[in-house]
Every structure is written in C-alpha cells, then in structure tokens.
Amino acid sequence: MSKLFDDNRTYVLGDPELELFGDRAKLAQWRHKNKGPAFYRLGRKIVYRGSDLNAWAEAHRVVPAGRD
C-alpha cells in the first residue's frame, strides 16, 4: 500500500493532512472515546506520528469481497 502520511513526520491539529479523517471535533471525539489513531498529549498540544496514522489507516482498510 502506498503511504497516506509521511512516516518520519509529526502532525499537529490544524495540519491539512489530518482533514482526511474529518474535522478537529471528530478527532477530539475519537480521543475521548479511545478510538482513532495513537497520539501524544504534550501539555495541551496533540501530536500524531505519521507512522501511527499509516498503521491505523491500514488496519481499517476494507477489501470488497472477491478482490485482493
């Protein structure tokens, strides 16, 4: 699979790449419900590693029946 995010980069709320998952409120809901990709909470700052975002996206990949 091609990577959706740069594995060696960190992403913070407000980065346009994170809009792939939805708006900031959606990510906040996921964090509150312990869903979504892994993240770091550094004080009030939320940081996502690109490798964690790619792993989460790959784990939620859906392959339609009859296709590989």
CHARMM-style PDB file with segment names, atoms N, HN, CA, C and O in Angstrom:
ATOM      1  N   MET     1       0.842  -1.170   0.000  1.00  0.00      PROA
ATOM      2  CA  MET     1       0.000   0.000   0.000  1.00  0.00      PROA
ATOM      3  C   MET     1       0.893   1.240   0.000  1.00  0.00      PROA
ATOM      4  O   MET     1       1.935   1.271   0.655  1.00  0.00      PROA
ATOM      5  N   SER     2       0.477   2.231  -0.726  1.00  0.00      PROA
ATOM      6  HN  SER     2      -0.369   2.206  -1.258  1.00  0.00      PROA
ATOM      7  CA  SER     2       1.199   3.498  -0.665  1.00  0.00      PROA
ATOM      8  C   SER     2       0.845   4.181   0.650  1.00  0.00      PROA
ATOM      9  O   SER     2      -0.267   4.041   1.160  1.00  0.00      PROA
ATOM     10  N   LYS     3       1.779   4.899   1.173  1.00  0.00      PROA
ATOM     11  HN  LYS     3       2.682   5.013   0.759  1.00  0.00      PROA
ATOM     12  CA  LYS     3       1.587   5.564   2.459  1.00  0.00      PROA
ATOM     13  C   LYS     3       0.738   6.822   2.269  1.00  0.00      PROA
ATOM     14  O   LYS     3       0.965   7.596   1.339  1.00  0.00      PROA
ATOM     15  N   LEU     4      -0.224   7.018   3.139  1.00  0.00      PROA
ATOM     16  HN  LEU     4      -0.409   6.390   3.894  1.00  0.00      PROA
ATOM     17  CA  LEU     4      -1.046   8.222   3.107  1.00  0.00      PROA
ATOM     18  C   LEU     4      -0.326   9.381   3.788  1.00  0.00      PROA
ATOM     19  O   LEU     4      -0.540  10.544   3.446  1.00  0.00      PROA
ATOM     20  N   PHE     5       0.530   9.053   4.755  1.00  0.00      PROA
ATOM     21  HN  PHE     5       0.704   8.108   5.032  1.00  0.00      PROA
ATOM     22  CA  PHE     5       1.240  10.054   5.549  1.00  0.00      PROA
ATOM     23  C   PHE     5       2.730   9.752   5.518  1.00  0.00      PROA
ATOM     24  O   PHE     5       3.132   8.606   5.318  1.00  0.00      PROA
ATOM     25  N   ASP     6       3.536  10.763   5.711  1.00  0.00      PROA
ATOM     26  HN  ASP     6       3.210  11.694   5.873  1.00  0.00      PROA
ATOM     27  CA  ASP     6       4.983  10.609   5.787  1.00  0.00      PROA
ATOM     28  C   ASP     6       5.323   9.987   7.143  1.00  0.00      PROA
ATOM     29  O   ASP     6       5.052  10.581   8.186  1.00  0.00      PROA
ATOM     30  N   ASP     7       5.921   8.782   7.127  1.00  0.00      PROA
ATOM     31  HN  ASP     7       6.141   8.299   6.279  1.00  0.00      PROA
ATOM     32  CA  ASP     7       6.241   8.072   8.366  1.00  0.00      PROA
ATOM     33  C   ASP     7       7.166   8.860   9.289  1.00  0.00      PROA
ATOM     34  O   ASP     7       7.101   8.697  10.508  1.00  0.00      PROA
ATOM     35  N   ASN     8       8.007   9.694   8.740  1.00  0.00      PROA
ATOM     36  HN  ASN     8       8.060   9.827   7.750  1.00  0.00      PROA
ATOM     37  CA  ASN     8       9.018  10.405   9.530  1.00  0.00      PROA
ATOM     38  C   ASN     8       8.577  11.797   9.964  1.00  0.00      PROA
ATOM     39  O   ASN     8       9.393  12.593  10.428  1.00  0.00      PROA
ATOM     40  N   ARG     9       7.318  12.086   9.817  1.00  0.00      PROA
ATOM     41  HN  ARG     9       6.654  11.440   9.440  1.00  0.00      PROA
ATOM     42  CA  ARG     9       6.820  13.422  10.158  1.00  0.00      PROA
ATOM     43  C   ARG     9       5.856  13.334  11.332  1.00  0.00      PROA
ATOM     44  O   ARG     9       5.210  12.307  11.540  1.00  0.00      PROA
ATOM     45  N   THR    10       5.765  14.401  12.085  1.00  0.00      PROA
ATOM     46  HN  THR    10       6.290  15.236  11.916  1.00  0.00      PROA
ATOM     47  CA  THR    10       4.731  14.504  13.113  1.00  0.00      PROA
ATOM     48  C   THR    10       3.686  15.501  12.628  1.00  0.00      PROA
ATOM     49  O   THR    10       4.009  16.483  11.960  1.00  0.00      PROA
ATOM     50  N   TYR    11       2.449  15.236  12.970  1.00  0.00      PROA
ATOM     51  HN  TYR    11       2.187  14.439  13.513  1.00  0.00      PROA
ATOM     52  CA  TYR    11       1.320  16.059  12.551  1.00  0.00      PROA
ATOM     53  C   TYR    11       0.644  16.620  13.794  1.00  0.00      PROA
ATOM     54  O   TYR    11       0.486  15.916  14.792  1.00  0.00      PROA
ATOM     55  N   VAL    12       0.252  17.865  13.736  1.00  0.00      PROA
ATOM     56  HN  VAL    12       0.380  18.437  12.926  1.00  0.00      PROA
ATOM     57  CA  VAL    12      -0.464  18.505  14.840  1.00  0.00      PROA
ATOM     58  C   VAL    12      -1.838  18.935  14.352  1.00  0.00      PROA
ATOM     59  O   VAL    12      -2.062  19.099  13.152  1.00  0.00      PROA
ATOM     60  N   LEU    13      -2.753  19.115  15.294  1.00  0.00      PROA
ATOM     61  HN  LEU    13      -2.571  18.982  16.268  1.00  0.00      PROA
ATOM     62  CA  LEU    13      -4.092  19.570  14.931  1.00  0.00      PROA
ATOM     63  C   LEU    13      -3.975  20.864  14.135  1.00  0.00      PROA
ATOM     64  O   LEU    13      -3.215  21.764  14.493  1.00  0.00      PROA
ATOM     65  N   GLY    14      -4.722  20.939  13.074  1.00  0.00      PROA
ATOM     66  HN  GLY    14      -5.339  20.208  12.783  1.00  0.00      PROA
ATOM     67  CA  GLY    14      -4.655  22.094  12.193  1.00  0.00      PROA
ATOM     68  C   GLY    14      -3.905  21.800  10.908  1.00  0.00      PROA
ATOM     69  O   GLY    14      -4.046  22.528   9.926  1.00  0.00      PROA
ATOM     70  N   ASP    15      -3.094  20.722  10.904  1.00  0.00      PROA
ATOM     71  HN  ASP    15      -2.980  20.131  11.702  1.00  0.00      PROA
ATOM     72  CA  ASP    15      -2.419  20.345   9.662  1.00  0.00      PROA
ATOM     73  C   ASP    15      -3.469  19.864   8.663  1.00  0.00      PROA
ATOM     74  O   ASP    15      -4.327  19.055   9.014  1.00  0.00      PROA
ATOM     75  N   PRO    16      -3.413  20.349   7.430  1.00  0.00      PROA
ATOM     76  CA  PRO    16      -4.452  19.988   6.459  1.00  0.00      PROA
ATOM     77  C   PRO    16      -4.518  18.495   6.160  1.00  0.00      PROA
ATOM     78  O   PRO    16      -5.576  17.998   5.773  1.00  0.00      PROA
ATOM     79  N   GLU    17      -3.429  17.776   6.326  1.00  0.00      PROA
ATOM     80  HN  GLU    17      -2.570  18.179   6.640  1.00  0.00      PROA
ATOM     81  CA  GLU    17      -3.437  16.332   6.062  1.00  0.00      PROA
ATOM     82  C   GLU    17      -4.381  15.579   6.996  1.00  0.00      PROA
ATOM     83  O   GLU    17      -4.942  14.551   6.615  1.00  0.00      PROA
ATOM     84  N   LEU    18      -4.557  16.078   8.199  1.00  0.00      PROA
ATOM     85  HN  LEU    18      -4.101  16.913   8.508  1.00  0.00      PROA
ATOM     86  CA  LEU    18      -5.431  15.403   9.161  1.00  0.00      PROA
ATOM     87  C   LEU    18      -6.903  15.532   8.794  1.00  0.00      PROA
ATOM     88  O   LEU    18      -7.737  14.800   9.328  1.00  0.00      PROA
ATOM     89  N   GLU    19      -7.235  16.453   7.889  1.00  0.00      PROA
ATOM     90  HN  GLU    19      -6.557  17.047   7.456  1.00  0.00      PROA
ATOM     91  CA  GLU    19      -8.626  16.598   7.452  1.00  0.00      PROA
ATOM     92  C   GLU    19      -9.121  15.351   6.728  1.00  0.00      PROA
ATOM     93  O   GLU    19     -10.323  15.187   6.518  1.00  0.00      PROA
ATOM     94  N   LEU    20      -8.193  14.472   6.345  1.00  0.00      PROA
ATOM     95  HN  LEU    20      -7.216  14.606   6.515  1.00  0.00      PROA
ATOM     96  CA  LEU    20      -8.567  13.202   5.735  1.00  0.00      PROA
ATOM     97  C   LEU    20      -9.471  12.401   6.685  1.00  0.00      PROA
ATOM     98  O   LEU    20     -10.352  11.668   6.236  1.00  0.00      PROA
ATOM     99  N   PHE    21      -9.250  12.544   7.988  1.00  0.00      PROA
ATOM    100  HN  PHE    21      -8.535  13.140   8.354  1.00  0.00      PROA
ATOM    101  CA  PHE    21     -10.048  11.840   8.990  1.00  0.00      PROA
ATOM    102  C   PHE    21     -11.319  12.582   9.361  1.00  0.00      PROA
ATOM    103  O   PHE    21     -12.229  11.989   9.941  1.00  0.00      PROA
ATOM    104  N   GLY    22     -11.398  13.847   9.044  1.00  0.00      PROA
ATOM    105  HN  GLY    22     -10.659  14.328   8.573  1.00  0.00      PROA
ATOM    106  CA  GLY    22     -12.535  14.670   9.430  1.00  0.00      PROA
ATOM    107  C   GLY    22     -12.032  15.943  10.092  1.00  0.00      PROA
ATOM    108  O   GLY    22     -10.842  16.253  10.043  1.00  0.00      PROA
ATOM    109  N   ASP    23     -12.932  16.660  10.701  1.00  0.00      PROA
ATOM    110  HN  ASP    23     -13.899  16.408  10.741  1.00  0.00      PROA
ATOM    111  CA  ASP    23     -12.528  17.918  11.331  1.00  0.00      PROA
ATOM    112  C   ASP    23     -11.933  17.677  12.715  1.00  0.00      PROA
ATOM    113  O   ASP    23     -11.865  16.541  13.186  1.00  0.00      PROA
ATOM    114  N   ARG    24     -11.510  18.747  13.350  1.00  0.00      PROA
ATOM    115  HN  ARG    24     -11.565  19.670  12.968  1.00  0.00      PROA
ATOM    116  CA  ARG    24     -10.878  18.659  14.671  1.00  0.00      PROA
ATOM    117  C   ARG    24     -11.828  18.045  15.698  1.00  0.00      PROA
ATOM    118  O   ARG    24     -11.400  17.315  16.592  1.00  0.00      PROA
ATOM    119  N   ALA    25     -13.118  18.345  15.562  1.00  0.00      PROA
ATOM    120  HN  ALA    25     -13.466  18.937  14.836  1.00  0.00      PROA
ATOM    121  CA  ALA    25     -14.101  17.807  16.505  1.00  0.00      PROA
ATOM    122  C   ALA    25     -14.171  16.285  16.411  1.00  0.00      PROA
ATOM    123  O   ALA    25     -14.304  15.607  17.430  1.00  0.00      PROA
ATOM    124  N   LYS    26     -14.081  15.746  15.203  1.00  0.00      PROA
ATOM    125  HN  LYS    26     -13.972  16.297  14.375  1.00  0.00      PROA
ATOM    126  CA  LYS    26     -14.107  14.291  15.015  1.00  0.00      PROA
ATOM    127  C   LYS    26     -12.909  13.645  15.703  1.00  0.00      PROA
ATOM    128  O   LYS    26     -13.056  12.639  16.398  1.00  0.00      PROA
ATOM    129  N   LEU    27     -11.728  14.220  15.512  1.00  0.00      PROA
ATOM    130  HN  LEU    27     -11.608  15.037  14.948  1.00  0.00      PROA
ATOM    131  CA  LEU    27     -10.536  13.679  16.164  1.00  0.00      PROA
ATOM    132  C   LEU    27     -10.656  13.783  17.688  1.00  0.00      PROA
ATOM    133  O   LEU    27     -10.226  12.881  18.406  1.00  0.00      PROA
ATOM    134  N   ALA    28     -11.237  14.874  18.178  1.00  0.00      PROA
ATOM    135  HN  ALA    28     -11.587  15.606  17.594  1.00  0.00      PROA
ATOM    136  CA  ALA    28     -11.433  15.038  19.622  1.00  0.00      PROA
ATOM    137  C   ALA    28     -12.388  13.975  20.168  1.00  0.00      PROA
ATOM    138  O   ALA    28     -12.166  13.439  21.254  1.00  0.00      PROA
ATOM    139  N   GLN    29     -13.451  13.668  19.418  1.00  0.00      PROA
ATOM    140  HN  GLN    29     -13.632  14.103  18.536  1.00  0.00      PROA
ATOM    141  CA  GLN    29     -14.394  12.622  19.827  1.00  0.00      PROA
ATOM    142  C   GLN    29     -13.687  11.280  19.903  1.00  0.00      PROA
ATOM    143  O   GLN    29     -13.870  10.531  20.862  1.00  0.00      PROA
ATOM    144  N   TRP    30     -12.882  10.976  18.897  1.00  0.00      PROA
ATOM    145  HN  TRP    30     -12.733  11.584  18.117  1.00  0.00      PROA
ATOM    146  CA  TRP    30     -12.149   9.707  18.879  1.00  0.00      PROA
ATOM    147  C   TRP    30     -11.211   9.606  20.077  1.00  0.00      PROA
ATOM    148  O   TRP    30     -11.131   8.560  20.721  1.00  0.00      PROA
ATOM    149  N   ARG    31     -10.502  10.693  20.374  1.00  0.00      PROA
ATOM    150  HN  ARG    31     -10.567  11.543  19.851  1.00  0.00      PROA
ATOM    151  CA  ARG    31      -9.586  10.659  21.527  1.00  0.00      PROA
ATOM    152  C   ARG    31     -10.362  10.439  22.816  1.00  0.00      PROA
ATOM    153  O   ARG    31      -9.933   9.667  23.674  1.00  0.00      PROA
ATOM    154  N   HSD    32     -11.488  11.102  22.960  1.00  0.00      PROA
ATOM    155  HN  HSD    32     -11.836  11.729  22.263  1.00  0.00      PROA
ATOM    156  CA  HSD    32     -12.319  10.970  24.159  1.00  0.00      PROA
ATOM    157  C   HSD    32     -12.838   9.538  24.323  1.00  0.00      PROA
ATOM    158  O   HSD    32     -12.932   9.028  25.439  1.00  0.00      PROA
ATOM    159  N   LYS    33     -13.171   8.899  23.201  1.00  0.00      PROA
ATOM    160  HN  LYS    33     -13.094   9.314  22.294  1.00  0.00      PROA
ATOM    161  CA  LYS    33     -13.724   7.539  23.214  1.00  0.00      PROA
ATOM    162  C   LYS    33     -12.645   6.461  23.075  1.00  0.00      PROA
ATOM    163  O   LYS    33     -12.964   5.281  22.934  1.00  0.00      PROA
ATOM    164  N   ASN    34     -11.368   6.863  23.115  1.00  0.00      PROA
ATOM    165  HN  ASN    34     -11.109   7.822  23.230  1.00  0.00      PROA
ATOM    166  CA  ASN    34     -10.246   5.933  22.937  1.00  0.00      PROA
ATOM    167  C   ASN    34     -10.325   5.189  21.612  1.00  0.00      PROA
ATOM    168  O   ASN    34     -10.035   3.995  21.540  1.00  0.00      PROA
ATOM    169  N   LYS    35     -10.715   5.898  20.575  1.00  0.00      PROA
ATOM    170  HN  LYS    35     -10.951   6.868  20.633  1.00  0.00      PROA
ATOM    171  CA  LYS    35     -10.746   5.370  19.210  1.00  0.00      PROA
ATOM    172  C   LYS    35      -9.742   6.158  18.393  1.00  0.00      PROA
ATOM    173  O   LYS    35      -9.087   7.064  18.909  1.00  0.00      PROA
ATOM    174  N   GLY    36      -9.620   5.820  17.132  1.00  0.00      PROA
ATOM    175  HN  GLY    36     -10.152   5.084  16.713  1.00  0.00      PROA
ATOM    176  CA  GLY    36      -8.759   6.588  16.249  1.00  0.00      PROA
ATOM    177  C   GLY    36      -7.296   6.238  16.399  1.00  0.00      PROA
ATOM    178  O   GLY    36      -6.939   5.342  17.165  1.00  0.00      PROA
ATOM    179  N   PRO    37      -6.451   6.940  15.673  1.00  0.00      PROA
ATOM    180  CA  PRO    37      -5.015   6.646  15.694  1.00  0.00      PROA
ATOM    181  C   PRO    37      -4.368   7.048  17.019  1.00  0.00      PROA
ATOM    182  O   PRO    37      -4.874   7.896  17.753  1.00  0.00      PROA
ATOM    183  N   ALA    38      -3.232   6.407  17.297  1.00  0.00      PROA
ATOM    184  HN  ALA    38      -2.821   5.717  16.700  1.00  0.00      PROA
ATOM    185  CA  ALA    38      -2.467   6.735  18.503  1.00  0.00      PROA
ATOM    186  C   ALA    38      -1.988   8.179  18.424  1.00  0.00      PROA
ATOM    187  O   ALA    38      -1.762   8.713  17.338  1.00  0.00      PROA
ATOM    188  N   PHE    39      -1.839   8.798  19.586  1.00  0.00      PROA
ATOM    189  HN  PHE    39      -2.023   8.364  20.468  1.00  0.00      PROA
ATOM    190  CA  PHE    39      -1.417  10.199  19.628  1.00  0.00      PROA
ATOM    191  C   PHE    39      -0.625  10.451  20.898  1.00  0.00      PROA
ATOM    192  O   PHE    39      -0.635   9.639  21.824  1.00  0.00      PROA
ATOM    193  N   TYR    40       0.050  11.569  20.930  1.00  0.00      PROA
ATOM    194  HN  TYR    40       0.058  12.228  20.178  1.00  0.00      PROA
ATOM    195  CA  TYR    40       0.745  12.042  22.120  1.00  0.00      PROA
ATOM    196  C   TYR    40       0.030  13.297  22.602  1.00  0.00      PROA
ATOM    197  O   TYR    40      -0.380  14.137  21.800  1.00  0.00      PROA
ATOM    198  N   ARG    41      -0.116  13.418  23.915  1.00  0.00      PROA
ATOM    199  HN  ARG    41       0.217  12.736  24.566  1.00  0.00      PROA
ATOM    200  CA  ARG    41      -0.641  14.640  24.509  1.00  0.00      PROA
ATOM    201  C   ARG    41       0.538  15.299  25.220  1.00  0.00      PROA
ATOM    202  O   ARG    41       1.020  14.803  26.238  1.00  0.00      PROA
ATOM    203  N   LEU    42       0.987  16.410  24.676  1.00  0.00      PROA
ATOM    204  HN  LEU    42       0.595  16.813  23.849  1.00  0.00      PROA
ATOM    205  CA  LEU    42       2.118  17.146  25.222  1.00  0.00      PROA
ATOM    206  C   LEU    42       1.577  18.450  25.789  1.00  0.00      PROA
ATOM    207  O   LEU    42       1.479  19.455  25.085  1.00  0.00      PROA
ATOM    208  N   GLY    43       1.232  18.421  27.054  1.00  0.00      PROA
ATOM    209  HN  GLY    43       1.312  17.605  27.626  1.00  0.00      PROA
ATOM    210  CA  GLY    43       0.531  19.559  27.644  1.00  0.00      PROA
ATOM    211  C   GLY    43      -0.855  19.630  27.030  1.00  0.00      PROA
ATOM    212  O   GLY    43      -1.648  18.698  27.159  1.00  0.00      PROA
ATOM    213  N   ARG    44      -1.142  20.730  26.365  1.00  0.00      PROA
ATOM    214  HN  ARG    44      -0.497  21.487  26.260  1.00  0.00      PROA
ATOM    215  CA  ARG    44      -2.432  20.870  25.682  1.00  0.00      PROA
ATOM    216  C   ARG    44      -2.320  20.560  24.197  1.00  0.00      PROA
ATOM    217  O   ARG    44      -3.318  20.605  23.477  1.00  0.00      PROA
ATOM    218  N   LYS    45      -1.125  20.250  23.738  1.00  0.00      PROA
ATOM    219  HN  LYS    45      -0.314  20.214  24.323  1.00  0.00      PROA
ATOM    220  CA  LYS    45      -0.864  20.000  22.316  1.00  0.00      PROA
ATOM    221  C   LYS    45      -1.064  18.513  22.009  1.00  0.00      PROA
ATOM    222  O   LYS    45      -0.614  17.655  22.768  1.00  0.00      PROA
ATOM    223  N   ILE    46      -1.737  18.214  20.901  1.00  0.00      PROA
ATOM    224  HN  ILE    46      -2.103  18.911  20.285  1.00  0.00      PROA
ATOM    225  CA  ILE    46      -1.932  16.841  20.429  1.00  0.00      PROA
ATOM    226  C   ILE    46      -1.030  16.641  19.223  1.00  0.00      PROA
ATOM    227  O   ILE    46      -1.028  17.451  18.297  1.00  0.00      PROA
ATOM    228  N   VAL    47      -0.257  15.545  19.240  1.00  0.00      PROA
ATOM    229  HN  VAL    47      -0.259  14.887  19.992  1.00  0.00      PROA
ATOM    230  CA  VAL    47       0.690  15.258  18.169  1.00  0.00      PROA
ATOM    231  C   VAL    47       0.465  13.828  17.687  1.00  0.00      PROA
ATOM    232  O   VAL    47       0.321  12.906  18.489  1.00  0.00      PROA
ATOM    233  N   TYR    48       0.436  13.658  16.378  1.00  0.00      PROA
ATOM    234  HN  TYR    48       0.553  14.407  15.726  1.00  0.00      PROA
ATOM    235  CA  TYR    48       0.303  12.339  15.760  1.00  0.00      PROA
ATOM    236  C   TYR    48       1.574  12.034  14.975  1.00  0.00      PROA
ATOM    237  O   TYR    48       2.078  12.899  14.259  1.00  0.00      PROA
ATOM    238  N   ARG    49       2.101  10.813  15.100  1.00  0.00      PROA
ATOM    239  HN  ARG    49       1.692  10.110  15.682  1.00  0.00      PROA
ATOM    240  CA  ARG    49       3.222  10.380  14.269  1.00  0.00      PROA
ATOM    241  C   ARG    49       2.670   9.853  12.955  1.00  0.00      PROA
ATOM    242  O   ARG    49       1.641   9.177  12.932  1.00  0.00      PROA
ATOM    243  N   GLY    50       3.352  10.162  11.871  1.00  0.00      PROA
ATOM    244  HN  GLY    50       4.188  10.711  11.890  1.00  0.00      PROA
ATOM    245  CA  GLY    50       2.922   9.682  10.564  1.00  0.00      PROA
ATOM    246  C   GLY    50       2.833   8.171  10.501  1.00  0.00      PROA
ATOM    247  O   GLY    50       1.910   7.634   9.889  1.00  0.00      PROA
ATOM    248  N   SER    51       3.772   7.477  11.121  1.00  0.00      PROA
ATOM    249  HN  SER    51       4.522   7.914  11.618  1.00  0.00      PROA
ATOM    250  CA  SER    51       3.753   6.011  11.110  1.00  0.00      PROA
ATOM    251  C   SER    51       2.525   5.465  11.840  1.00  0.00      PROA
ATOM    252  O   SER    51       1.966   4.449  11.427  1.00  0.00      PROA
ATOM    253  N   ASP    52       2.100   6.128  12.921  1.00  0.00      PROA
ATOM    254  HN  ASP    52       2.554   6.953  13.257  1.00  0.00      PROA
ATOM    255  CA  ASP    52       0.885   5.698  13.626  1.00  0.00      PROA
ATOM    256  C   ASP    52      -0.361   5.928  12.776  1.00  0.00      PROA
ATOM    257  O   ASP    52      -1.275   5.104  12.768  1.00  0.00      PROA
ATOM    258  N   LEU    53      -0.392   7.046  12.064  1.00  0.00      PROA
ATOM    259  HN  LEU    53       0.351   7.715  12.070  1.00  0.00      PROA
ATOM    260  CA  LEU    53      -1.536   7.338  11.188  1.00  0.00      PROA
ATOM    261  C   LEU    53      -1.629   6.302  10.064  1.00  0.00      PROA
ATOM    262  O   LEU    53      -2.719   5.831   9.740  1.00  0.00      PROA
ATOM    263  N   ASN    54      -0.490   5.951   9.474  1.00  0.00      PROA
ATOM    264  HN  ASN    54       0.396   6.334   9.737  1.00  0.00      PROA
ATOM    265  CA  ASN    54      -0.475   4.937   8.411  1.00  0.00      PROA
ATOM    266  C   ASN    54      -0.894   3.574   8.938  1.00  0.00      PROA
ATOM    267  O   ASN    54      -1.643   2.859   8.271  1.00  0.00      PROA
ATOM    268  N   ALA    55      -0.424   3.202  10.124  1.00  0.00      PROA
ATOM    269  HN  ALA    55       0.184   3.783  10.666  1.00  0.00      PROA
ATOM    270  CA  ALA    55      -0.798   1.907  10.709  1.00  0.00      PROA
ATOM    271  C   ALA    55      -2.297   1.851  10.988  1.00  0.00      PROA
ATOM    272  O   ALA    55      -2.940   0.833  10.730  1.00  0.00      PROA
ATOM    273  N   TRP    56      -2.856   2.943  11.515  1.00  0.00      PROA
ATOM    274  HN  TRP    56      -2.333   3.770  11.725  1.00  0.00      PROA
ATOM    275  CA  TRP    56      -4.283   2.966  11.814  1.00  0.00      PROA
ATOM    276  C   TRP    56      -5.105   2.880  10.519  1.00  0.00      PROA
ATOM    277  O   TRP    56      -6.101   2.159  10.456  1.00  0.00      PROA
ATOM    278  N   ALA    57      -4.682   3.616   9.498  1.00  0.00      PROA
ATOM    279  HN  ALA    57      -3.873   4.201   9.549  1.00  0.00      PROA
ATOM    280  CA  ALA    57      -5.400   3.587   8.217  1.00  0.00      PROA
ATOM    281  C   ALA    57      -5.346   2.189   7.610  1.00  0.00      PROA
ATOM    282  O   ALA    57      -6.351   1.698   7.095  1.00  0.00      PROA
ATOM    283  N   GLU    58      -4.191   1.550   7.664  1.00  0.00      PROA
ATOM    284  HN  GLU    58      -3.374   1.948   8.082  1.00  0.00      PROA
ATOM    285  CA  GLU    58      -4.050   0.199   7.105  1.00  0.00      PROA
ATOM    286  C   GLU    58      -4.916  -0.804   7.869  1.00  0.00      PROA
ATOM    287  O   GLU    58      -5.494  -1.708   7.265  1.00  0.00      PROA
ATOM    288  N   ALA    59      -5.009  -0.653   9.181  1.00  0.00      PROA
ATOM    289  HN  ALA    59      -4.539   0.081   9.671  1.00  0.00      PROA
ATOM    290  CA  ALA    59      -5.828  -1.562   9.988  1.00  0.00      PROA
ATOM    291  C   ALA    59      -7.315  -1.403   9.679  1.00  0.00      PROA
ATOM    292  O   ALA    59      -8.098  -2.311   9.956  1.00  0.00      PROA
ATOM    293  N   HSD    60      -7.717  -0.273   9.114  1.00  0.00      PROA
ATOM    294  HN  HSD    60      -7.081   0.466   8.889  1.00  0.00      PROA
ATOM    295  CA  HSD    60      -9.122  -0.028   8.792  1.00  0.00      PROA
ATOM    296  C   HSD    60      -9.407  -0.117   7.303  1.00  0.00      PROA
ATOM    297  O   HSD    60     -10.438   0.356   6.824  1.00  0.00      PROA
ATOM    298  N   ARG    61      -8.488  -0.724   6.582  1.00  0.00      PROA
ATOM    299  HN  ARG    61      -7.651  -1.108   6.971  1.00  0.00      PROA
ATOM    300  CA  ARG    61      -8.670  -0.926   5.138  1.00  0.00      PROA
ATOM    301  C   ARG    61      -9.743  -1.982   4.916  1.00  0.00      PROA
ATOM    302  O   ARG    61      -9.756  -3.019   5.579  1.00  0.00      PROA
ATOM    303  N   VAL    62     -10.625  -1.712   3.996  1.00  0.00      PROA
ATOM    304  HN  VAL    62     -10.615  -0.869   3.458  1.00  0.00      PROA
ATOM    305  CA  VAL    62     -11.704  -2.652   3.661  1.00  0.00      PROA
ATOM    306  C   VAL    62     -11.493  -3.136   2.236  1.00  0.00      PROA
ATOM    307  O   VAL    62     -11.376  -2.332   1.310  1.00  0.00      PROA
ATOM    308  N   VAL    63     -11.443  -4.435   2.063  1.00  0.00      PROA
ATOM    309  HN  VAL    63     -11.538  -5.088   2.815  1.00  0.00      PROA
ATOM    310  CA  VAL    63     -11.308  -5.049   0.747  1.00  0.00      PROA
ATOM    311  C   VAL    63     -12.644  -5.685   0.400  1.00  0.00      PROA
ATOM    312  O   VAL    63     -13.075  -6.608   1.092  1.00  0.00      PROA
ATOM    313  N   PRO    64     -13.317  -5.220  -0.655  1.00  0.00      PROA
ATOM    314  CA  PRO    64     -14.601  -5.806  -1.041  1.00  0.00      PROA
ATOM    315  C   PRO    64     -14.452  -7.288  -1.359  1.00  0.00      PROA
ATOM    316  O   PRO    64     -13.391  -7.729  -1.802  1.00  0.00      PROA
ATOM    317  N   ALA    65     -15.505  -8.048  -1.136  1.00  0.00      PROA
ATOM    318  HN  ALA    65     -16.366  -7.690  -0.777  1.00  0.00      PROA
ATOM    319  CA  ALA    65     -15.487  -9.489  -1.375  1.00  0.00      PROA
ATOM    320  C   ALA    65     -15.076  -9.772  -2.816  1.00  0.00      PROA
ATOM    321  O   ALA    65     -15.514  -9.102  -3.752  1.00  0.00      PROA
ATOM    322  N   GLY    66     -14.226 -10.779  -2.968  1.00  0.00      PROA
ATOM    323  HN  GLY    66     -13.870 -11.323  -2.209  1.00  0.00      PROA
ATOM    324  CA  GLY    66     -13.793 -11.192  -4.300  1.00  0.00      PROA
ATOM    325  C   GLY    66     -12.635 -10.400  -4.847  1.00  0.00      PROA
ATOM    326  O   GLY    66     -12.221 -10.625  -5.984  1.00  0.00      PROA
ATOM    327  N   ARG    67     -12.092  -9.467  -4.061  1.00  0.00      PROA
ATOM    328  HN  ARG    67     -12.428  -9.284  -3.137  1.00  0.00      PROA
ATOM    329  CA  ARG    67     -10.960  -8.675  -4.515  1.00  0.00      PROA
ATOM    330  C   ARG    67      -9.808  -8.822  -3.538  1.00  0.00      PROA
ATOM    331  O   ARG    67     -10.018  -9.086  -2.355  1.00  0.00      PROA
ATOM    332  N   ASP    68      -8.602  -8.652  -4.032  1.00  0.00      PROA
ATOM    333  HN  ASP    68      -8.432  -8.437  -4.994  1.00  0.00      PROA
ATOM    334  CA  ASP    68      -7.410  -8.739  -3.160  1.00  0.00      PROA
ATOM    335  C   ASP    68      -6.810  -7.398  -2.952  1.00  0.00      PROA
ATOM    336  OT1 ASP    68      -5.805  -7.273  -2.251  1.00  0.00      PROA
TER     337      ASP     68
END
